[in-house]
C-alpha cells in the first residue's frame, strides 16, 4: 500500500487495472452479483448470501482500508488523521457503490410521478459523481501522486486543522 515512487514500478499498472475491475463491480454491484450466481449455478435456496450488500460492504471496507494504509505510509499521517480520511473515503465509496441499477437509467426517465423520477435520477447522479471522484483519486494515486489521499478533506471536525505529521501521543513540552 505504499505510494508509487517511479514510473518504472512494475506493479503500478496491474494494480490500477485491478482497481478498474473493482470500480466496475462497484458501479454495477447487483448485475455482477447475479451474474456470478448464474455463472456458478447457485440457486436462491442454496446460496449462503442472498444479497449484493455483502459485495457492497466489502468494496467499501476495501477502499477505506486502502486509504488508511496509504495515509499511514512512512508515518506521514497520524493515526486519527488517517482514520478520518479513511472514513471520508468510506462515505464516498458508500455513495459510489450504491446498488442502484445504472443499466436501468433509461427506464428511470419514464417513471410517472415526478418526485420519484427526480429522486431516482438524483441518486443515480450522486452515485456516478462519487464513483467518478473515487476513480479520479485512484488515477492520480497511480499516476504518481502518492499524497493524493493526504489532501483528502475530512468529514470529521475533530481532525480539522491538524497537520499530517502530528505526534499520536501526548507531547512532552517540558
Steps between C-alpha positions, in 0.01 A plus 500: 500500500797729475488789264638447153842663468593464136345430166712183482302329776396169342190461718355847453294439186388144582380630838316785332338254257384295798354818649316556172346155532396575859359839401304339217360246745412791730322684220279197427496296826161333455566404140841359589362315804221331305733424206734321741207305644386397152857407396539286812154349456409596856131494583339734748431210737864382507669842509678598819441868423190618316586867479752708305556708814781269611682601182410865566635503855809303398588759237440787744721334763773432243508862380511641853772256607703589193471874570595447864809304396594759239472778758704309757785428256828599659307647796404794278169546685411440860259214562200725582550708186544186287185349652307820426611493138413130477155583638459769234605252231252248642216753473596577140524126426159442660350749257704373203409134553131541582306210350318723254435332168685739271421282200132588559565873473290543181199351680545749786399778260166325442393489867174690516493678837738792460627478859596134463667564165701790643603291801616210283691729266659691789616181669640372170682830441646501853614140454667583169670816631630319810623214282673750269662674800628168634628408155679836478664452839627156408616614157699786654645261758620256236627778273752576773327738742560295814363774724159528334330338800685732739317791338163329531282726714363346817132484585586478870544839667721348772796491259442825313811713507729221618825460313590172332803438717358572846619255764245246620562514872527782752777745419765560769530878509738515797 
